[in-house]
Amino acid sequence: MTLATTAFQIVRRTANALQVRVDGREVWLPNSQVRWTADGLWLPTWLAKARGLASSPSRATGDWPSCRG
């Protein structure tokens, strides 16, 4: 589990995906793989790497956080 970033904006939500803006880029992420909390945007490490979010300065690993939102 990766804390991709603490600075993100939700742009759009659909039944299956979430579009977020991170560092000026917009990326789509599957709802089934993403959690967002007051601490930030959490997703599996493989997905963070695939979407180019793994290099963000705010990275952490651990269990799924409790959901908010």
N, CA, C and O atoms as CSV, one atom per row, in Angstrom:
chain,resi,resn,atom,element,x,y,z
A,1,MET,N,N,0.839,-1.177,0.000
A,1,MET,CA,C,0.000,0.000,0.000
A,1,MET,C,C,0.881,1.236,0.000
A,1,MET,O,O,1.856,1.311,0.748
A,2,THR,N,N,0.547,2.183,-0.818
A,2,THR,CA,C,1.333,3.403,-0.952
A,2,THR,C,C,0.464,4.618,-0.671
A,2,THR,O,O,-0.666,4.717,-1.150
A,3,LEU,N,N,0.999,5.523,0.097
A,3,LEU,CA,C,0.384,6.837,0.228
A,3,LEU,C,C,0.936,7.645,-0.927
A,3,LEU,O,O,2.062,8.139,-0.867
A,4,ALA,N,N,0.134,7.780,-1.991
A,4,ALA,CA,C,0.631,8.413,-3.204
A,4,ALA,C,C,0.896,9.893,-2.991
A,4,ALA,O,O,1.915,10.416,-3.441
A,5,THR,N,N,-0.008,10.561,-2.315
A,5,THR,CA,C,0.171,11.989,-2.107
A,5,THR,C,C,-0.820,12.497,-1.075
A,5,THR,O,O,-1.878,11.902,-0.867
A,6,THR,N,N,-0.474,13.580,-0.444
A,6,THR,CA,C,-1.405,14.233,0.461
A,6,THR,C,C,-2.059,15.421,-0.225
A,6,THR,O,O,-3.027,15.980,0.291
A,7,ALA,N,N,-1.542,15.810,-1.380
A,7,ALA,CA,C,-2.076,16.948,-2.129
A,7,ALA,C,C,-2.720,16.451,-3.417
A,7,ALA,O,O,-2.044,16.264,-4.429
A,8,PHE,N,N,-4.014,16.243,-3.370
A,8,PHE,CA,C,-4.733,15.788,-4.557
A,8,PHE,C,C,-6.116,16.417,-4.558
A,8,PHE,O,O,-6.618,16.861,-3.525
A,9,GLN,N,N,-6.713,16.444,-5.725
A,9,GLN,CA,C,-8.064,16.967,-5.872
A,9,GLN,C,C,-8.878,15.960,-6.658
A,9,GLN,O,O,-8.435,15.486,-7.704
A,10,ILE,N,N,-10.064,15.627,-6.168
A,10,ILE,CA,C,-10.954,14.747,-6.905
A,10,ILE,C,C,-11.621,15.575,-7.994
A,10,ILE,O,O,-12.279,16.578,-7.716
A,11,VAL,N,N,-11.442,15.140,-9.240
A,11,VAL,CA,C,-11.987,15.851,-10.390
A,11,VAL,C,C,-13.349,15.286,-10.763
A,11,VAL,O,O,-14.300,16.037,-10.982
A,12,ARG,N,N,-13.444,13.963,-10.834
A,12,ARG,CA,C,-14.655,13.284,-11.264
A,12,ARG,C,C,-14.747,11.923,-10.615
A,12,ARG,O,O,-13.732,11.293,-10.317
A,13,ARG,N,N,-15.976,11.469,-10.395
A,13,ARG,CA,C,-16.229,10.116,-9.895
A,13,ARG,C,C,-17.261,9.448,-10.770
A,13,ARG,O,O,-18.253,10.062,-11.161
A,14,THR,N,N,-17.024,8.190,-11.076
A,14,THR,CA,C,-18.025,7.375,-11.759
A,14,THR,C,C,-18.277,6.155,-10.881
A,14,THR,O,O,-17.694,6.028,-9.805
A,15,ALA,N,N,-19.128,5.276,-11.332
A,15,ALA,CA,C,-19.411,4.065,-10.561
A,15,ALA,C,C,-18.171,3.186,-10.408
A,15,ALA,O,O,-18.052,2.436,-9.439
A,16,ASN,N,N,-17.246,3.281,-11.370
A,16,ASN,CA,C,-16.093,2.386,-11.368
A,16,ASN,C,C,-14.742,3.050,-11.185
A,16,ASN,O,O,-13.750,2.365,-10.936
A,17,ALA,N,N,-14.682,4.366,-11.303
A,17,ALA,CA,C,-13.365,5.010,-11.286
A,17,ALA,C,C,-13.432,6.401,-10.656
A,17,ALA,O,O,-14.494,7.004,-10.499
A,18,LEU,N,N,-12.260,6.863,-10.313
A,18,LEU,CA,C,-12.073,8.162,-9.697
A,18,LEU,C,C,-11.008,8.903,-10.498
A,18,LEU,O,O,-9.922,8.367,-10.720
A,19,GLN,N,N,-11.299,10.111,-10.928
A,19,GLN,CA,C,-10.294,10.919,-11.613
A,19,GLN,C,C,-9.774,11.938,-10.614
A,19,GLN,O,O,-10.545,12.688,-10.015
A,20,VAL,N,N,-8.460,11.957,-10.442
A,20,VAL,CA,C,-7.842,12.874,-9.488
A,20,VAL,C,C,-6.800,13.735,-10.185
A,20,VAL,O,O,-6.225,13.348,-11.203
A,21,ARG,N,N,-6.573,14.899,-9.617
A,21,ARG,CA,C,-5.522,15.798,-10.104
A,21,ARG,C,C,-4.405,15.771,-9.072
A,21,ARG,O,O,-4.612,16.068,-7.896
A,22,VAL,N,N,-3.219,15.408,-9.540
A,22,VAL,CA,C,-2.027,15.336,-8.684
A,22,VAL,C,C,-0.892,16.021,-9.423
A,22,VAL,O,O,-0.599,15.665,-10.565
A,23,ASP,N,N,-0.260,16.976,-8.808
A,23,ASP,CA,C,0.864,17.682,-9.426
A,23,ASP,C,C,0.526,18.217,-10.818
A,23,ASP,O,O,1.361,18.173,-11.720
A,24,GLY,N,N,-0.705,18.725,-10.993
A,24,GLY,CA,C,-1.109,19.291,-12.266
A,24,GLY,C,C,-1.526,18.287,-13.320
A,24,GLY,O,O,-1.917,18.681,-14.419
A,25,ARG,N,N,-1.453,16.999,-13.016
A,25,ARG,CA,C,-1.858,15.946,-13.956
A,25,ARG,C,C,-3.160,15.327,-13.487
A,25,ARG,O,O,-3.419,15.252,-12.286
A,26,GLU,N,N,-3.976,14.885,-14.425
A,26,GLU,CA,C,-5.198,14.174,-14.090
A,26,GLU,C,C,-5.035,12.716,-14.465
A,26,GLU,O,O,-4.635,12.391,-15.583
A,27,VAL,N,N,-5.350,11.832,-13.515
A,27,VAL,CA,C,-5.251,10.393,-13.749
A,27,VAL,C,C,-6.524,9.716,-13.268
A,27,VAL,O,O,-7.154,10.149,-12.303
A,28,TRP,N,N,-6.886,8.651,-13.957
A,28,TRP,CA,C,-8.028,7.834,-13.560
A,28,TRP,C,C,-7.529,6.662,-12.731
A,28,TRP,O,O,-6.510,6.051,-13.052
A,29,LEU,N,N,-8.257,6.353,-11.662
A,29,LEU,CA,C,-7.914,5.246,-10.779
A,29,LEU,C,C,-9.176,4.428,-10.502
A,29,LEU,O,O,-10.241,5.005,-10.284
A,30,PRO,N,N,-9.076,3.094,-10.506
A,30,PRO,CA,C,-10.254,2.274,-10.234
A,30,PRO,C,C,-10.685,2.401,-8.767
A,30,PRO,O,O,-9.857,2.316,-7.861
A,31,ASN,N,N,-11.984,2.606,-8.545
A,31,ASN,CA,C,-12.502,2.744,-7.178
A,31,ASN,C,C,-12.135,1.562,-6.295
A,31,ASN,O,O,-11.890,1.724,-5.100
A,32,SER,N,N,-12.099,0.386,-6.878
A,32,SER,CA,C,-11.826,-0.822,-6.096
A,32,SER,C,C,-10.406,-0.849,-5.533
A,32,SER,O,O,-10.119,-1.632,-4.628
A,33,GLN,N,N,-9.517,-0.007,-6.056
A,33,GLN,CA,C,-8.118,-0.028,-5.644
A,33,GLN,C,C,-7.689,1.211,-4.858
A,33,GLN,O,O,-6.549,1.288,-4.400
A,34,VAL,N,N,-8.591,2.178,-4.700
A,34,VAL,CA,C,-8.213,3.480,-4.135
A,34,VAL,C,C,-8.962,3.755,-2.846
A,34,VAL,O,O,-10.143,3.434,-2.718
A,35,ARG,N,N,-8.267,4.350,-1.899
A,35,ARG,CA,C,-8.881,4.860,-0.671
A,35,ARG,C,C,-8.359,6.263,-0.463
A,35,ARG,O,O,-7.182,6.529,-0.710
A,36,TRP,N,N,-9.208,7.160,-0.016
A,36,TRP,CA,C,-8.706,8.482,0.346
A,36,TRP,C,C,-9.188,8.802,1.738
A,36,TRP,O,O,-10.326,8.510,2.107
A,37,THR,N,N,-8.305,9.406,2.503
A,37,THR,CA,C,-8.565,9.752,3.889
A,37,THR,C,C,-8.070,11.179,4.115
A,37,THR,O,O,-7.583,11.833,3.193
A,38,ALA,N,N,-8.201,11.637,5.327
A,38,ALA,CA,C,-7.654,12.948,5.680
A,38,ALA,C,C,-6.131,12.946,5.529
A,38,ALA,O,O,-5.520,14.004,5.373
A,39,ASP,N,N,-5.523,11.765,5.574
A,39,ASP,CA,C,-4.067,11.647,5.440
A,39,ASP,C,C,-3.603,11.714,3.996
A,39,ASP,O,O,-2.456,12.082,3.742
A,40,GLY,N,N,-4.463,11.369,3.041
A,40,GLY,CA,C,-4.046,11.412,1.654
A,40,GLY,C,C,-4.698,10.355,0.798
A,40,GLY,O,O,-5.691,9.742,1.190
A,41,LEU,N,N,-4.133,10.148,-0.370
A,41,LEU,CA,C,-4.624,9.215,-1.370
A,41,LEU,C,C,-3.810,7.919,-1.276
A,41,LEU,O,O,-2.589,7.931,-1.433
A,42,TRP,N,N,-4.498,6.808,-1.020
A,42,TRP,CA,C,-3.851,5.513,-0.842
A,42,TRP,C,C,-4.205,4.583,-1.988
A,42,TRP,O,O,-5.366,4.496,-2.388
A,43,LEU,N,N,-3.212,3.891,-2.515
A,43,LEU,CA,C,-3.445,2.910,-3.562
A,43,LEU,C,C,-2.306,1.903,-3.550
A,43,LEU,O,O,-1.248,2.167,-2.979
A,44,PRO,N,N,-2.516,0.743,-4.181
A,44,PRO,CA,C,-1.451,-0.259,-4.212
A,44,PRO,C,C,-0.206,0.284,-4.920
A,44,PRO,O,O,-0.304,1.101,-5.835
A,45,THR,N,N,0.933,-0.174,-4.492
A,45,THR,CA,C,2.202,0.293,-5.051
A,45,THR,C,C,2.261,0.080,-6.560
A,45,THR,O,O,2.725,0.957,-7.289
A,46,TRP,N,N,1.793,-1.079,-7.038
A,46,TRP,CA,C,1.842,-1.355,-8.485
A,46,TRP,C,C,1.036,-0.325,-9.262
A,46,TRP,O,O,1.442,0.078,-10.352
A,47,LEU,N,N,-0.116,0.117,-8.715
A,47,LEU,CA,C,-0.954,1.088,-9.404
A,47,LEU,C,C,-0.335,2.485,-9.349
A,47,LEU,O,O,-0.409,3.240,-10.319
A,48,ALA,N,N,0.267,2.819,-8.227
A,48,ALA,CA,C,0.957,4.113,-8.111
A,48,ALA,C,C,2.077,4.203,-9.143
A,48,ALA,O,O,2.262,5.243,-9.776
A,49,LYS,N,N,2.815,3.122,-9.309
A,49,LYS,CA,C,3.886,3.109,-10.308
A,49,LYS,C,C,3.322,3.192,-11.718
A,49,LYS,O,O,3.844,3.929,-12.554
A,50,ALA,N,N,2.258,2.441,-11.989
A,50,ALA,CA,C,1.661,2.427,-13.321
A,50,ALA,C,C,1.109,3.794,-13.727
A,50,ALA,O,O,1.115,4.137,-14.909
A,51,ARG,N,N,0.635,4.571,-12.760
A,51,ARG,CA,C,0.058,5.882,-13.047
A,51,ARG,C,C,1.048,7.028,-12.836
A,51,ARG,O,O,0.691,8.199,-12.962
A,52,GLY,N,N,2.294,6.677,-12.514
A,52,GLY,CA,C,3.316,7.700,-12.336
A,52,GLY,C,C,3.195,8.476,-11.039
A,52,GLY,O,O,3.678,9.604,-10.946
A,53,LEU,N,N,2.555,7.886,-10.034
A,53,LEU,CA,C,2.373,8.552,-8.753
A,53,LEU,C,C,3.351,8.074,-7.692
A,53,LEU,O,O,3.416,8.655,-6.609
A,54,ALA,N,N,4.102,7.037,-7.978
A,54,ALA,CA,C,4.986,6.446,-6.976
A,54,ALA,C,C,6.161,7.332,-6.624
A,54,ALA,O,O,6.772,7.154,-5.571
A,55,SER,N,N,6.489,8.283,-7.482
A,55,SER,CA,C,7.648,9.128,-7.210
A,55,SER,C,C,7.277,10.388,-6.425
A,55,SER,O,O,8.131,11.240,-6.182
A,56,SER,N,N,5.999,10.510,-6.027
A,56,SER,CA,C,5.600,11.661,-5.227
A,56,SER,C,C,6.367,11.679,-3.919
A,56,SER,O,O,6.706,10.618,-3.393
A,57,PRO,N,N,6.649,12.860,-3.379
A,57,PRO,CA,C,7.442,12.939,-2.158
A,57,PRO,C,C,6.750,12.381,-0.934
A,57,PRO,O,O,7.428,12.051,0.039
A,58,SER,N,N,5.431,12.260,-0.935
A,58,SER,CA,C,4.694,11.794,0.235
A,58,SER,C,C,4.351,10.323,0.097
A,58,SER,O,O,3.198,9.977,-0.162
A,59,ARG,N,N,5.332,9.457,0.266
A,59,ARG,CA,C,5.091,8.031,0.130
A,59,ARG,C,C,5.166,7.340,1.473
A,59,ARG,O,O,5.955,7.723,2.338
A,60,ALA,N,N,4.349,6.331,1.644
A,60,ALA,CA,C,4.378,5.505,2.838
A,60,ALA,C,C,3.838,4.146,2.438
A,60,ALA,O,O,3.219,4.007,1.383
A,61,THR,N,N,4.066,3.154,3.264
A,61,THR,CA,C,3.496,1.843,3.001
A,61,THR,C,C,2.769,1.397,4.256
A,61,THR,O,O,3.000,1.931,5.341
A,62,GLY,N,N,1.894,0.420,4.104
A,62,GLY,CA,C,1.165,-0.075,5.248
A,62,GLY,C,C,-0.168,-0.649,4.833
A,62,GLY,O,O,-0.405,-0.891,3.650
A,63,ASP,N,N,-1.039,-0.868,5.799
A,63,ASP,CA,C,-2.338,-1.436,5.554
A,63,ASP,C,C,-3.279,-0.393,4.977
A,63,ASP,O,O,-3.015,0.809,5.027
A,64,TRP,N,N,-4.387,-0.884,4.425
A,64,TRP,CA,C,-5.424,0.034,3.940
A,64,TRP,C,C,-5.879,0.899,5.097
A,64,TRP,O,O,-6.154,0.385,6.180
A,65,PRO,N,N,-5.963,2.182,4.891
A,65,PRO,CA,C,-6.518,3.051,5.932
A,65,PRO,C,C,-8.030,2.947,5.927
A,65,PRO,O,O,-8.614,2.455,4.961
A,66,SER,N,N,-8.663,3.398,6.978
A,66,SER,CA,C,-10.125,3.429,6.978
A,66,SER,C,C,-10.583,4.488,5.986
A,66,SER,O,O,-9.955,5.538,5.854
A,67,CYS,N,N,-11.675,4.209,5.294
A,67,CYS,CA,C,-12.130,5.082,4.206
A,67,CYS,C,C,-12.841,6.327,4.719
A,67,CYS,O,O,-13.510,6.313,5.753
A,68,ARG,N,N,-12.675,7.376,3.974
A,68,ARG,CA,C,-13.461,8.600,4.137
A,68,ARG,C,C,-13.806,9.079,2.750
A,68,ARG,O,O,-12.982,9.006,1.838
A,69,GLY,N,N,-15.003,9.562,2.584
A,69,GLY,CA,C,-15.357,10.141,1.292
A,69,GLY,C,C,-16.242,9.332,0.467
A,69,GLY,O,O,-16.596,9.737,-0.641
